[in-house]
Amino acid sequence: MLDGLRQFIADIVGPDQQADRTFDDNDYRLAATALLVHVVSLDGEPTPAEKRKLHSLIESRFQLDPGTADKLITSATRVEGDSVDLYRFTSVIMRSVNEEGRLRIVEMMWELVYADGQVSEFEDNVVWRAADLLGVSSRDRIDLKHRVAEKQAALPKGPWGAADAAI
């Protein structure tokens, strides 16, 4: 319900007024969110569970209120749509974020991949390429994948499956 209200307000305000975003192109949060938007969009239109998981990750990991998280996701969606490769985002992250932070970003990517309960070959490949560009070793990337998969498998199954219970 709140998402519908936020979208309604965003539609009234219009894209020109939304352009005054708080996040510039050198903000690692914008770059990381663009990577996450890319991952969640790989297999078509993001599911409601994936959208909720994206919002939840952005709010909790970047300590943002829902409105600011919406602005960040809107900005990230825009820049991700204009981008031709992952390097645009990973280079910003490499300049701004330490190794521990980059590991957390890769973990967030895996959390989104598993949000719908299944991993596609495309999703796996994109996380591999992004992790490589972020200087995350294959071992760490695979360890993070297994950790997130185990966490996902341990979640209670709700009426809509484990993916919805995760949110």
Secondary structure as GFF3:
##gff-version 3
##sequence-region A 1 167
A	DSSP	alpha_helix	2	13	.	.	.	ID=ss1
A	DSSP	alpha_helix	15	18	.	.	.	ID=ss2
A	DSSP	alpha_helix	28	41	.	.	.	ID=ss3
A	DSSP	alpha_helix	48	61	.	.	.	ID=ss4
A	DSSP	alpha_helix	66	82	.	.	.	ID=ss5
A	DSSP	alpha_helix	87	96	.	.	.	ID=ss6
A	DSSP	alpha_helix	99	113	.	.	.	ID=ss7
A	DSSP	three_ten_helix	114	116	.	.	.	ID=ss8
A	DSSP	alpha_helix	121	133	.	.	.	ID=ss9
A	DSSP	alpha_helix	138	154	.	.	.	ID=ss10
A	DSSP	alpha_helix	162	165	.	.	.	ID=ss11
###
